[in-house]
Amino acid sequence: MTATITRAVFTGVLAAVGAGLVVGVVGRILMRATTLLAGGTPGFSWSGSASVVVVYAVAMIPGAIVAALTTRRGSTLPLVAGAVLLCFPAVGIASEEVGYLGDLGPVRLAAVLVCGTAVFGTLALLPLVTLRLVRLATATRVPAS
């Protein structure tokens, strides 16, 4: 029993880190593009970019562990909850980074909206990628005799 739980925790953490890394990098690139399109000056720091990846990963860890432990109905709810919780700070950060958009032309405004929506799309994609990684990792297990 302890080995099963340990394996599930290990699998969940690895899946969350993998999904956080992949989706977080895409999200960070989209954040930077949105700021550029909005006419802002995007700052770049490795620590800022790494924090996006870390936050994406940490938000998925509890749900990934639950998904690794069971395939029962509702086991994906913690993953969805983690992604929903990320939306709240994302709205605040987006409004701060993008700021006033009244001076933009219609094409540039549309580009900002598409790019900004894509950032939130990464939050919707994050639990799906995490779950897929968990399922891939748990499907290759050989059942104990």
Buried (B, 14 or more C-beta within 10 A) or exposed (E): EEEEEEBBBEBBBBBBBBBBBBBBBBBBBBBBBBBBBBBBEEEEEEEEBEEBBBBBBBBBBBBBBBBBBEEEEEBBEBBBBBBEEBEEEBEEEBEEBBEEBEEBEEEBBEBBBBBBEBBBBBBEBBBBBBBEBBBEBBEEEEEEE
